[in-house]
Amino acid sequence: HALPKADRAHSLVLVQDAFTSHFETQLVLDCCDLLQRLGFNVLMAPYRANGKPLQVHGFLQRFEKTARRNALALKGLADSGVPLVGIDPSMTLTYRQEYANVLSKEELPNVLMLQEWLASQIAHLQSLDLGLEDGQFQLMSHCTERTSAAASIAQWLQVFSALGQTLSHQNLGCCGMAGTYGHETANLETSRQIYQLSWQKIVSNSDAAKRLVATGYSCRSQVKRMDATQIPHPLQALLKQLRTG
């Protein structure tokens, strides 16, 4: 709230989620690093559970209680006029999907996905003279992201293009993880079969694998489990380009 109005234009509040903050801490740090290098003022919201796993497993009363408490805190931050931005697409979309089932429209916090917010900063990104080499990348997006926010794929392409990078989108099915589904013992074989239908063919291609980026925690987790391969998040790929450029 104390930020001068001029500073808010290039400021954002990163909204933490359980998966990236607890299991991919380096990704959170890399996001902060990249965004700061691009000239943005990064603020970090205190970690709060958003209740997505509770909703998935049917603990609906606990989910509603968690959602109300979390939404109230996020609305307090949003009132400052600084955009709220989440890292994981599935967890971030919870605020406009699952939360809408238990909260009124006025109570819903507006939390953008990374590419949605960065797409609003295209003019700034294009003005940067970073001198990056032309990178060639292939985007493997999260199912929820593709089906619930179709424009977000084009936004990723716009962001990469603004920074002089080439990004193409892989037309894939589900990776087979589907949140916590693939982690459950009874679903392991089905999860593996779904993964083999499309994802494995791309990941096992050694030339393509070097250029792959994946937006979803569950997708990266599935690739690591099934093929012992670590695929970076799109912002991590951009950060590497900056560090080596």
N, C-alpha and C positions, 0 to 999 in steps of 0.2 A: 504493500500500500504506500510505502514511503518512496518508491521509485518515481523519479521525474517522468512525466508523460512521454518525453522524447525517448527515454531509455526503454520504455515498455514495448516499443515497436519491434525491438530486436531481443526481447526477453521471452523466456518460456519457463514453465514449471513442469519438470519431469515427474510424472505420477508413477511411482514404483508398483510392481506387481510381484507376487510370490515367486514365480518361476525364474524371472531374470535376476531379481535381487538375491535370491537364495541359491540358485543353481548356476547362474551365468553372471556372476558379479562383474567379471571382466567386461562383459558387453555393456553393462550400465556405465562403467568407467570410460569405455571407448566412445560411447554415445556422447558423454559429457565432453571428452577430449575433442572429438570431431566438431561438435557444435560450437565450442569455444574457438577453435581454429578458424571456423567459418565466420566468426565475428558476432556470435550470439552470446547473450548473458543467460547462463543456465542456472536455474534454481531447482532444488530438489525437495519435493514434498516428503514429509515424514512417512515412513512405511505404514500402511494400513491394509489389512486383508479386505478384498472387495467382495468376497463371498461366492465367487464363481464355482469353486469345487463343491460348496454346500448345495448350490442350486442343481448342479449336474447330478449329484447323488441323492437328491430328493429331500434334503433337510430344509424345507421351504420356510418354516417359521424362523429358523436361525438365519437363513439367508436374508429374509426381509429385515430382520433386526440389524444385521451387519450392513445391509445396503443403506438403510436409513441413517445409521451412524456415520458411515463413510461418505455418503452423499452430502450430508450436512457440513462435514469438514472440507470437502472439495469445493462446495459452493462458496464457503468462506474465502477460499483462495481465489476462486474465479471472480469474486466481487472486486478484486484488485484491478481487474482488466488485463491481467497477464494470462495468456493462453495456457491451458492445461494440456499436456501431451503425454501419451503412453507409448511404451516400447513394443510390447507384445500385442499383435492385432486382435487375437481372440479375447484376451483379458480386457483390452481397451474397448472393444465393441460391447462388452458386458454393460457398460454404462448407458448405452442407447438401446439395448435389446432386453436383456433379462431385468435390468433395473426398471424399465418401462412397464413391466408387469406388476410391480409392487409399489411404484412411486408415481406421483402425479407429474405432469409435464413440467410444472414449475419447480419441482424438487430435483429434477434430473440434472446432474453436473455435465457440462459440455467438455468432454475429453477427446481430443483429436488423436488420430494415429500420426506417427512420425511423418509419413509422406504427405498427409493432408496438410499439416502445418508447414512443412518445407515447401510445398507447392505454392503456398501463399507468400513465400519469400523468394520466388523465382528471380525477380528483378535484382534483388540483392545478390543472389548466387551468381547471376550472369555478370555482375559488375566486378566480381573478384578476379584478380589476375594471379591465379595459382600456378600456372605453368605445368599442369599435370600432363603426363603422357596419356594417350588415348587408350583407355582400358576397355576390354570387351568382356561383358558379364552376361550371365543368364539367370533370370529371376525365377525362383521356385516359391510361389506364394502359398499362404495358408488357405485352406478350404473356406473357412469362415470369412476371410478377407475377400476372396473372389466372389462369393455368393451374396454377401451382405453389404459390401461396399465396392462394387465393380469399378467405380471410377478410381479407386486407390491404386490399381495396377498402372493405369495411364499416368498417375501422379508420380509413381516411382520412376517411370521412364523420363518424365519431364525433369525430375530432380537430377538424375544422372546426366541427362543431356545438357542441362544448365552448367554442369561442372566439366563438360567436355568428355564425358564417358558414354559408351554405347551399352545399352541394356536391352536385352530381348527377353520376352516372357515365355517360359516353358508351359505348354498346354498339358497339364497333368491332372490326374485324379487325386484322391485322398492318399496321404502317405501311410494310412493305416493306424496311426496313433490315436487320432480323434480324442484329444484331451487326455484323460486318464484311462480311457478304454483299453488302449494297447498295453498298458502296464499291468493289467489284471491277468492273472495266470490263465484263467479260463478262456481268455480272448487272444492269447499269444499267437496261436497258429493262424487264426483268421487275420489278425493284424499283419502277420508276415506275408500272407498271400495277397492281401490288398497292396502292401508295399511293393511286392514283386510285379504287380500289374503295370506300373508306370515309373515309379521313382527309382527302383533298382536299376532299370535299364539306363537311365541317365547318369546316375551316380557311379555305376561301374565303368562308364566310358572315361578312361583316364584323362583324355584331352579336355572333355567337357567339364569334368569334375573340378579342374583348376579354376574354372570361371564361374562356378555356381555360387549363388547367394540365396539364402532362405530367410523369410521374414518371421516364421513361427517357431517358438520354443519347442513345441511338440514335434514339429517336422525335423528340426535339427537333432532333437533327442532320438527320434526314430532312425535317422540316418546313422548316427553315432552307434546305436545299438545293433542295427542290422548289417552295416557295412564297415564299422570301425573307422568311419570318416567324419571329420569335423568340417561342416560347411559354415562359413561366416555369415553374419547378418549383413545386409546391404551397407549399413553405415560403417561396419568394420572393414569392408572392402574399400570404401571411399577413404577411410582413415589410412589404410595401408598405402593407397595411392598418394596421399598427401605426405606421408612420412618418407616415401621413397622418391617423390618427385623433386 
